[in-house]
Amino acid sequence: MSLFMAAGDFTLIRDLDVLKDSFTMKLRIIRLWTLEDYYKKDEIFAIQLILMDEQGKKIQGYVPNAYIYKFRKVLKEGEAFFIKNPNLAKMDEGKFQLTDQMQKLTFTRETTVAPCLDFSGSINGFAIIEYHPIIVGTVPLNISLDVIGFVVAIGEIDARNEDRKRHKMRLQIQDVNGSQLDVNLWGDYCYKLNEYIQKNPNILRIVIILQFAKINLWQDRRYVNTYYDVTKFIINTEIDEIKVFKKSLNQDGPHENSSSTFSYMKSNRSSDKDDFVLNHELKTIADIFEPIEIKKYVIVATIKGILQHTSWHYPACTNCNTKAVPKNPSNEPSLTGSLKNETYECRNPKCTKTETLTVPRFMIPVRVQDHTGSMTLTMFEQDAKKLLKISAKDLVAKTAKLGFCTNAYPSDINVLKDMKLAFIVSVSKYNVQRNTNQYTISRISDDEILIEELEKKFVVAEGVNSQSFEHGTTDCESQDNIFIKDAISQTDDNVTPMNRALEDDFFLDVNDNMSSSKTMKAKGGGEGGQHKLVKVKLEK
């Protein structure tokens, strides 16, 4: 160590030269993790590092398997070292970058390490950025980033996958400007936050920092994700960055003695089987044609066409996904339907933005039909993108590139026609109050096995209906009793309206026989020529 200190000539990261073999660096390890051996899961294959010099520049470090024995017990996260004679290796181009350096330090047999007690640089090396560039897409997807925010919404842990590393928790965090950002915690990170909440049940505000996180793009929306074991996840610690952030919040926002600043998200991660078969009632179009109750239902129907009297997309607020409106509606769109110079505002009272940027989202009115009727449903981005294999944003761009008006329906949407799907439709407060049955599609499934299972419920019920008229030798009263028992035993709550419907049909058929040429025989006579029991025989 004394030799390093005496030299005083340390190479900075910016001055690294691949032509030099001998040099010494003064660096702090701000992140350290290990890679497990692919074939021997209990053994370490390599040690990975992120190192920072006194000027705040960062570079990735790598200890190969052959030299783990030499450095494993020496290198510690958070500590500074003199590192002499590391080797320079090239980073893989095009891959996700943890630093802005396209080379890394490799520890070899010639490399020596000694503790440094006078490192004058930052302790953590945060490079925190604002949310806006992330949301609008100006931050590259292939480089890591650091964010800070207080948690405003927490989702349940999705632990359906057997691999714990693929368990996920959704968050929404907010910055001092009121902008909100979607975050996904993966693997141990979500359990770390869950454990913190359990140990601190009375906590009112949770401020977190994600260092070396990754932006993922899903449905044209950007999410900040933890990145394997690399991301550094800090929760409510007393470091300077969190203290300053909390102080900024308290100037205008809620104080620590106020009510909780976060809420819990409702889980929407149930499986198709649960959502379509167990969680919602199965209905026909006729059953829900009149909007009586605010509720979600399942129907099976075929898309027969696309109504083209309204636009197939809308300008969505990039912050909350609600439809945004131009601040100056007098501006006319161009031939391609774009409003490049238009300023939009979001009128969603729950959104933290008033003036906002927008992105096109699907809003397609589809006409669907089943064996009981037809109706119009509205299909939005998530489901339309799943079926069309393209986002509204990309389809608008494609249409404009071809020189067509983006308000006209592109031929790509025609692939929806004749698709038989299971729909979860939402009867909203608006539908009930306005007595309109153009419902919103909450979820779709094109799973043929699931659709077949749902249709079997109607087949069973209708089979009971037809069988109730085929027993010409039994009397009306006993057959009616048999039908009710069969209906109860063979169907579930998803087809409860069938009991009433079949009973109505039955007595209507009796009246038809009484006033038509159909044969009707009495089983025993009653006073005044009235028959207590009736046999029904339908003419072929």
C-alpha positions in Angstrom: 0.0 0.0 0.0 2.8 2.4 0.8 4.3 2.0 -2.7 0.9 2.9 -4.2 0.6 5.9 -1.9 4.1 7.1 -2.7 3.6 6.9 -6.4 0.6 9.3 -6.4 0.3 8.9 -10.2 -3.0 7.1 -10.6 -4.7 6.5 -14.0 -8.3 7.8 -14.3 -10.9 5.8 -16.1 -11.0 8.4 -18.9 -7.3 8.0 -19.5 -7.2 4.2 -19.9 -5.0 3.0 -22.7 -5.1 -0.5 -24.1 -1.4 -0.1 -25.1 -0.3 0.2 -21.5 0.4 -2.9 -19.4 1.5 -1.2 -16.2 -0.7 1.3 -14.4 -2.3 1.8 -11.0 -5.9 2.9 -10.4 -7.6 4.3 -7.3 -11.2 3.0 -7.3 -14.2 2.3 -5.1 -16.3 -0.8 -5.6 -19.9 0.4 -5.7 -21.4 -2.9 -6.8 -20.2 -6.5 -6.6 -22.1 -9.7 -7.5 -21.2 -13.2 -8.5 -22.1 -15.5 -11.4 -22.8 -19.1 -10.6 -21.3 -21.9 -12.5 -23.8 -23.2 -15.1 -23.0 -26.9 -14.5 -22.2 -26.6 -10.7 -24.8 -24.4 -9.2 -23.1 -24.2 -5.8 -19.8 -22.9 -7.3 -18.9 -19.4 -8.4 -18.0 -19.0 -12.0 -16.9 -15.3 -11.9 -17.0 -12.1 -9.8 -18.5 -9.0 -11.5 -17.8 -5.5 -10.3 -18.7 -1.9 -11.0 -15.9 0.4 -10.0 -15.7 4.2 -9.8 -12.8 6.7 -9.7 -12.6 9.9 -7.7 -14.1 11.9 -10.6 -17.3 9.7 -10.6 -16.5 7.8 -13.8 -17.6 4.1 -13.7 -16.2 1.0 -15.4 -17.1 -2.7 -15.1 -14.7 -5.1 -13.6 -14.3 -8.9 -14.0 -12.6 -11.6 -11.9 -12.4 -14.8 -14.0 -12.8 -18.2 -12.4 -9.1 -18.9 -12.4 -8.4 -16.0 -10.0 -11.4 -16.1 -7.7 -9.3 -17.7 -5.0 -7.0 -14.7 -5.1 -9.5 -11.9 -4.8 -12.7 -13.3 -3.4 -11.9 -12.5 0.3 -10.3 -9.2 -0.5 -12.8 -7.3 -2.7 -15.7 -5.8 -0.8 -18.6 -3.7 -2.0 -18.4 -0.1 -0.7 -14.7 -0.1 -0.1 -11.9 1.7 -2.0 -8.8 0.0 -3.3 -5.5 0.7 -5.1 -5.6 -1.7 -8.1 -2.3 -2.2 -9.9 -1.9 -3.8 -13.4 -5.4 -4.9 -14.3 -5.9 -5.9 -17.9 -8.2 -4.2 -20.3 -10.8 -6.3 -22.1 -13.4 -5.3 -24.8 -17.1 -5.1 -23.8 -19.6 -6.8 -26.1 -21.1 -4.2 -28.4 -24.8 -4.1 -28.7 -25.5 -5.7 -25.3 -27.0 -4.0 -22.3 -24.4 -1.6 -20.7 -23.9 -1.0 -17.0 -21.5 1.9 -17.7 -20.6 4.1 -20.6 -17.2 2.4 -21.0 -16.8 0.0 -23.9 -14.0 -1.9 -22.1 -13.7 -3.5 -18.7 -11.0 -4.2 -16.1 -10.0 -7.8 -15.9 -8.2 -9.1 -12.8 -5.3 -11.4 -13.6 -2.3 -13.1 -12.0 -0.4 -9.9 -12.4 -3.0 -7.7 -10.7 -2.5 -6.6 -7.1 -5.0 -5.0 -4.8 -4.5 -3.0 -1.6 -7.0 -1.0 0.6 -7.3 2.8 0.0 -8.2 4.9 3.0 -8.1 8.4 1.4 -10.6 8.0 -1.5 -12.2 11.4 -2.0 -14.9 10.6 -4.4 -18.6 9.8 -4.0 -19.7 6.9 -1.7 -22.5 5.5 -3.8 -21.9 7.1 -7.2 -25.6 7.7 -8.0 -26.5 9.3 -11.3 -30.2 9.8 -10.7 -32.2 11.0 -13.7 -35.7 12.6 -14.0 -38.8 10.6 -15.0 -39.8 12.6 -18.0 -37.0 11.5 -20.4 -37.7 7.9 -19.4 -41.5 8.2 -20.1 -41.1 9.9 -23.5 -38.4 7.5 -24.6 -35.3 9.7 -24.9 -33.3 7.5 -22.5 -31.7 4.6 -24.4 -33.0 1.2 -23.6 -29.5 -0.4 -23.7 -27.9 1.4 -20.8 -28.6 1.3 -17.1 -30.0 4.2 -15.1 -30.6 5.3 -11.5 -34.0 6.6 -10.2 -35.3 7.8 -6.9 -39.0 8.2 -5.8 -41.5 7.5 -3.1 -43.9 4.6 -3.5 -47.5 5.5 -4.3 -48.8 2.1 -5.2 -47.7 -1.5 -4.5 -48.9 -4.7 -6.2 -49.0 -8.2 -5.0 -46.1 -10.6 -5.6 -46.8 -12.6 -8.7 -45.3 -16.0 -7.7 -46.9 -18.3 -10.3 -43.6 -19.2 -11.8 -41.6 -22.0 -10.0 -38.4 -20.0 -10.5 -38.2 -17.5 -7.6 -36.1 -15.2 -9.8 -39.2 -14.7 -12.0 -41.5 -13.7 -9.2 -42.5 -10.1 -9.7 -44.0 -7.1 -7.9 -45.4 -4.0 -9.6 -44.8 -0.5 -8.1 -45.6 3.0 -9.0 -43.2 5.7 -7.7 -43.4 9.4 -7.8 -40.8 12.2 -8.0 -40.8 15.7 -6.5 -42.4 17.1 -9.7 -45.5 14.8 -9.3 -44.5 12.5 -12.3 -45.1 8.8 -11.8 -43.1 5.9 -13.1 -43.9 2.2 -13.4 -41.5 -0.2 -11.7 -41.1 -4.0 -11.7 -39.2 -5.6 -8.9 -38.0 -9.2 -9.8 -36.9 -12.1 -7.6 -35.4 -11.3 -4.3 -36.0 -7.6 -4.8 -39.8 -7.9 -4.4 -39.4 -10.0 -1.3 -37.0 -7.4 0.2 -39.6 -4.7 -0.1 -42.3 -7.0 1.1 -40.2 -7.9 4.2 -39.6 -4.2 4.9 -43.3 -3.4 4.8 -44.1 -6.3 7.2 -41.4 -5.2 9.6 -42.6 -1.6 9.4 -46.4 -1.8 9.3 -46.9 1.8 10.4 -44.5 3.3 7.9 -46.2 6.2 6.0 -43.7 6.9 3.3 -41.3 4.6 1.5 -38.6 6.2 -0.6 -36.5 3.9 -2.8 -33.5 4.2 -5.0 -32.8 1.8 -7.9 -29.3 1.9 -9.1 -28.2 0.1 -12.3 -31.8 -0.5 -13.3 -33.0 -1.3 -16.8 -35.8 0.1 -18.9 -38.1 -2.4 -20.5 -40.7 -1.5 -23.2 -44.1 -3.2 -23.0 -47.2 -2.1 -25.0 -45.2 1.0 -25.9 -45.0 1.9 -22.2 -41.7 2.1 -20.4 -41.1 0.3 -17.1 -38.1 0.5 -14.9 -37.0 -3.0 -14.0 -34.5 -4.5 -11.6 -31.7 -6.2 -13.6 -30.8 -9.7 -12.4 -28.6 -9.4 -9.3 -26.9 -6.2 -10.5 -29.4 -3.6 -9.4 -28.8 -1.9 -6.1 -32.1 -1.5 -4.2 -32.1 1.0 -1.3 -35.2 1.4 0.9 -35.7 4.4 3.3 -32.1 4.5 4.5 -30.5 7.6 6.0 -28.2 8.4 3.2 -27.9 12.0 1.9 -29.7 11.4 -1.3 -32.9 10.1 0.4 -32.7 12.8 3.1 -32.6 15.5 0.4 -35.4 13.9 -1.5 -37.6 13.7 1.6 -36.9 17.3 2.4 -38.0 18.4 -1.1 -41.2 16.4 -0.7 -42.0 17.9 2.6 -41.9 21.5 1.2 -45.1 20.8 -0.8 -46.2 17.3 -0.2 -47.5 15.3 2.8 -45.5 15.1 6.0 -44.4 12.1 7.9 -47.3 12.5 10.4 -49.9 12.5 7.6 -51.8 9.4 6.4 -50.0 6.7 4.3 -48.8 7.9 0.9 -49.1 4.6 -0.8 -51.9 2.2 -1.7 -52.2 -1.4 -2.8 -52.9 -2.4 -6.3 -55.5 -5.0 -7.1 -54.0 -8.0 -8.7 -54.9 -8.5 -12.4 -52.7 -11.5 -12.9 -55.2 -14.3 -12.6 -54.9 -17.0 -15.2 -57.3 -17.4 -18.2 -58.8 -20.4 -16.5 -59.6 -18.5 -13.3 -60.7 -15.3 -15.0 -62.9 -16.8 -17.6 -64.2 -19.9 -15.9 -64.2 -19.1 -12.2 -64.1 -15.4 -11.5 -66.9 -14.1 -13.8 -70.4 -15.3 -14.8 -70.8 -16.8 -18.3 -73.6 -15.1 -20.2 -75.0 -14.8 -23.7 -75.3 -11.5 -25.5 -79.1 -11.6 -24.9 -78.4 -11.9 -21.1 -76.4 -8.7 -21.0 -78.1 -6.8 -23.8 -79.7 -4.5 -21.3 -77.2 -2.8 -18.9 -78.8 -3.4 -15.5 -75.9 -4.0 -13.1 -72.3 -2.7 -12.9 -70.4 -5.9 -13.3 -68.1 -7.9 -15.5 -69.3 -10.9 -17.5 -67.9 -13.5 -19.9 -69.3 -14.1 -23.3 -68.2 -16.2 -26.2 -68.8 -14.5 -29.6 -67.5 -14.0 -33.1 -66.3 -10.7 -34.5 -68.4 -10.1 -37.5 -67.1 -6.7 -38.5 -65.5 -3.3 -37.5 -67.6 -0.2 -37.2 -65.9 2.6 -39.0 -67.9 5.6 -37.9 -65.3 6.5 -35.3 -61.5 6.5 -35.1 -59.7 3.3 -34.4 -57.2 4.9 -32.1 -56.9 7.8 -29.6 -54.2 10.0 -28.2 -53.3 8.6 -24.8 -51.6 10.5 -22.0 -48.1 8.9 -21.6 -48.5 9.2 -17.8 -51.9 7.6 -17.2 -53.0 6.2 -20.6 -56.3 8.2 -20.5 -57.5 10.0 -23.6 -55.9 13.4 -23.9 -57.4 16.3 -25.7 -55.8 19.2 -27.7 -55.4 22.4 -25.8 -56.3 24.2 -29.0 -59.0 22.1 -30.7 -59.2 24.5 -33.7 -56.0 23.1 -35.1 -56.7 20.7 -38.0 -54.8 17.4 -38.4 -52.6 16.9 -41.4 -53.3 14.4 -44.1 -51.8 11.7 -42.1 -53.8 12.6 -39.0 -50.8 13.8 -37.0 -50.8 16.8 -34.8 -47.1 17.2 -34.3 -47.2 20.8 -33.1 -50.3 20.3 -30.9 -50.2 20.5 -27.2 -52.4 18.1 -25.3 -53.9 18.2 -21.8 -55.0 15.3 -19.6 -58.3 15.8 -17.8 -58.1 12.6 -15.7 -58.4 13.9 -12.1 -56.2 11.1 -10.9 -53.3 12.0 -13.3 -50.5 14.1 -12.0 -50.1 15.9 -15.3 -52.2 18.5 -17.0 -50.1 19.2 -20.1 -48.9 16.0 -21.5 -47.3 14.1 -24.3 -49.4 11.5 -26.1 -49.0 8.1 -27.9 -51.6 6.4 -30.1 -53.6 3.6 -28.5 -56.1 1.3 -30.0 -59.9 1.9 -29.5 -61.6 -0.3 -32.0 -65.4 -0.7 -32.1 -66.1 -4.4 -33.0 -69.4 -5.9 -33.8 -69.7 -9.4 -32.2 -72.4 -12.1 -32.5 -73.4 -15.2 -30.7 -76.4 -17.6 -31.0 -78.6 -15.1 -29.1 -77.8 -11.8 -30.7 -75.2 -9.2 -31.6 -73.8 -6.1 -30.0 -70.9 -3.6 -30.3 -67.9 -3.8 -28.0 -64.8 -1.6 -27.7 -61.4 -3.2 -27.9 -58.4 -1.4 -26.5 -54.6 -1.5 -26.8 -53.6 -4.6 -24.9 -56.1 -7.0 -26.5 -55.9 -5.4 -30.0 -52.1 -5.6 -30.0 -52.3 -9.2 -29.0 -54.5 -10.1 -31.9 -53.0 -7.8 -34.5 -49.4 -8.4 -33.6 -48.7 -4.7 -33.9 -49.2 -1.6 -31.6 -51.4 1.3 -32.5 -48.3 3.5 -32.5 -46.6 1.4 -35.1 -49.7 0.9 -37.2 -50.3 4.7 -37.2 -46.7 5.2 -38.4 -47.0 2.4 -41.0 -50.3 3.9 -42.3 -48.8 7.4 -42.5 -45.7 6.1 -44.3 -47.9 4.6 -47.0 -49.5 8.0 -47.5 -52.9 7.2 -46.1 -54.9 9.2 -43.6 -54.4 7.6 -40.2 -58.1 8.2 -39.3 -59.2 5.7 -42.0 -59.3 2.1 -41.1 -56.2 0.2 -42.3 -56.6 -3.2 -43.9 -54.5 -4.7 -41.1 -57.5 -4.5 -38.7 -59.6 -6.8 -41.0 -57.8 -9.8 -39.6 -60.1 -9.5 -36.6 -63.1 -10.5 -38.6 -64.5 -14.0 -38.0 -62.4 -14.5 -34.9 -64.2 -16.5 -32.3 -63.1 -15.3 -28.9 -63.9 -15.4 -25.2 -64.5 -11.9 -23.9 -64.6 -10.4 -20.5 -66.9 -7.4 -20.9 -67.3 -4.6 -18.4 -70.7 -3.1 -17.8 -69.8 0.3 -16.3 -71.6 3.0 -14.4 -71.7 5.0 -17.6 -73.5 2.1 -19.4 -76.1 1.7 -16.7 -76.8 5.5 -16.3 -76.9 6.1 -20.1 -78.6 2.8 -20.9 -76.1 2.0 -23.6 -74.8 -1.4 -24.2 -71.5 -0.7 -26.1 -69.4 -2.3 -23.4 -65.6 -2.2 -22.9 -63.6 -5.4 -23.5 -61.5 -6.0 -20.3 -59.8 -9.1 -21.6 -59.9 -11.5 -24.4 -58.8 -15.1 -25.0 -58.3 -17.0 -28.2 -57.5 -20.2 -26.4 -59.5 -22.8 -28.4 -59.6 -25.3 -25.4 -60.9 -22.6 -23.1 -63.5 -21.4 -25.6 -64.7 -25.0 -26.1 -65.0 -25.5 -22.4 -67.1 -22.4 -22.1 -69.3 -23.4 -25.0 -69.9 -26.8 -23.5 -71.8 -25.1 -20.6 -74.3 -23.8 -23.1 -74.5 -27.1 -24.9 -75.3 -28.9 -21.6 -78.0 -26.4 -20.7 -79.5 -26.4 -24.2 -79.4 -30.2 -24.2 -81.5 -30.3 -21.1 -83.9 -27.9 -22.7 -84.4 -30.1 -25.8 -84.6 -33.3 -23.7 -87.5 -31.8 -21.7 -89.8 -32.1 -24.7 -88.7 -35.5 -25.9 -90.5 -37.6 -23.2 -93.9 -38.0 -24.9 -95.0 -40.7 -22.4 -94.4 -38.7 -19.3 -96.7 -36.1 -17.8 -96.0 -32.4 -17.8 -95.7 -32.0 -14.0 -93.2 -34.8 -13.5 -91.2 -33.7 -16.5 -91.0 -30.2 -15.2 -89.6 -31.5 -11.9 -87.0 -33.6 -13.7 -85.9 -30.6 -15.7 -85.4 -28.4 -12.7 -83.3 -31.1 -10.9 -81.2 -31.7 -14.0 -80.6 -28.0 -14.6 -79.5 -27.6 -11.0 -77.2 -30.6 -11.1 -75.7 -30.1 -14.5 -75.1 -26.3 -14.6 -73.6 -23.8 -12.2 -74.2 -20.2 -11.4 -72.8 -19.1 -14.7 -76.0 -20.3 -16.4 -78.7 -19.6 -13.8 -80.9 -17.5 -16.1 -81.6 -20.8 -18.1 -84.0 -22.1 -15.5 -86.4 -19.1 -16.0 -86.0 -19.1 -19.7 -86.7 -22.8 -20.2 -89.8 -22.6 -17.9 -91.2 -19.8 -19.9 -90.6 -21.6 -23.2 -92.3 -24.7 -21.8 -95.6 -23.0 -20.9 -95.6 -21.1 -24.1 -95.4 -24.4 -26.0 -98.3 -25.7 -24.0 -100.4 -22.7 -24.9 -99.4 -23.1 -28.6 -100.6 -26.7 -28.5 -103.9 -25.6 -27.0 -104.6 -23.2 -29.9 -103.1 -25.1 -32.8 -103.5 -28.4 -34.5 -100.9 -30.2 -32.4 -102.1 -33.3 -30.6 -102.7 -32.9 -26.9 -103.9 -35.8 -24.8 -105.1 -35.8 -21.2 -103.9 -38.1 -18.5 -107.0 -38.3 -16.4 -109.8 -35.8 -16.5 -110.7 -33.0 -14.3 -113.8 -31.1 -13.4 -115.1 -28.9 -16.2 -113.1 -30.7 -18.7 -109.8 -29.2 -17.4 -106.8 -31.4 -17.4 -104.4 -31.4 -14.4 -101.6 -33.1 -16.3 -100.7 -32.6 -19.9 -98.6 -34.6 -22.4 -96.7 -32.6 -25.0 -95.8 -34.0 -28.4 -94.2 -31.8 -31.0 -94.9 -32.4 -34.6 -92.0 -33.1 -36.9 
